[in-house]
């Protein structure tokens, strides 16, 4: 199953737009931008995204990218366990 990565348009001020565009280039991901993800506390404080409904946050867009990749790998590992 392809991971769904959701971005909040209001979080762009934290530098998430280039990361969103980069992830959109990966055909393995479904990347969606919403006007609001109803996580205003997260949105105001730092870069964040949601991966398959789970909030992923970091101090910088670069750290957010690493955290998103880690969350996807973790989910893939769980998916592989369930198939065995």
N, C-alpha and C positions, 0 to 999 in steps of 0.2 A: 504494500500500500504506500502510495506517495505521501510524504509528510505535507501537511498544510501549515504554511508559515504566514501568520497574519501580522500586519503592521498597522499602526494608528497614524493617520495623516497629521494629527496634532503633535505627534512625537518627532516630526521631521526636524524641529529645532535642535534636537539632540544629535543630529547627524546621521539619522537612519536611512535617509533617501538613497545615498550611494550603495549602501548595503542591500537595500530592497531591490534596487536595479540589478545588482550583481547576482543575487539569488534568483531573480526572475529568469536569468540566462540559463539556469540549470534545469534541463528538461525533467529531472527526477523530482523536482519540487513544485508544489502548487503554492504560489505566492499571491496573497490578496491584501489590498490596502482598503481600510475602512476609514470613514471620517472620524469614527470614535469606537474604541473597544470597551468603553465603560470601565476603564482602569485609570481614572484621572490621577490618583495618587502616584501610581507608577509613572505615568506619562509625564507628569510635572517634574519628577525627581531625576530621571535618568533614562538612557536608551532602553527600550524593551520591545519585545515581540511576543507573539504566542505561537507555540509549536504544538500542533494537535490539541489545542485548548489549554495548554500549560503555559503560564507566564514565565518568560525567560528574560532576565534583566542583567545589566552589566554597567560598569562605570564608563565605558567608551564603546563606540560602534565596533571597534576592532575586537574588544572583549566580547561584545554581543555576538559577533560572527562566530567566534570560537565556542561560545556557550550554546548557540543554536546548533552548530555541527555536533557538539557533544550530546545534546538532547536527542538529535536524530539518530546518532549511533546507538545510544542507549535504548531507544524505542525499537530500532532494528534488532538489537540483541534480544529484547523481550519477545519480539515477533518470531524470531528464530527458535527460541525456547518453546514457544507455544506450538510450533509446527512439529517439533520432535516428539 
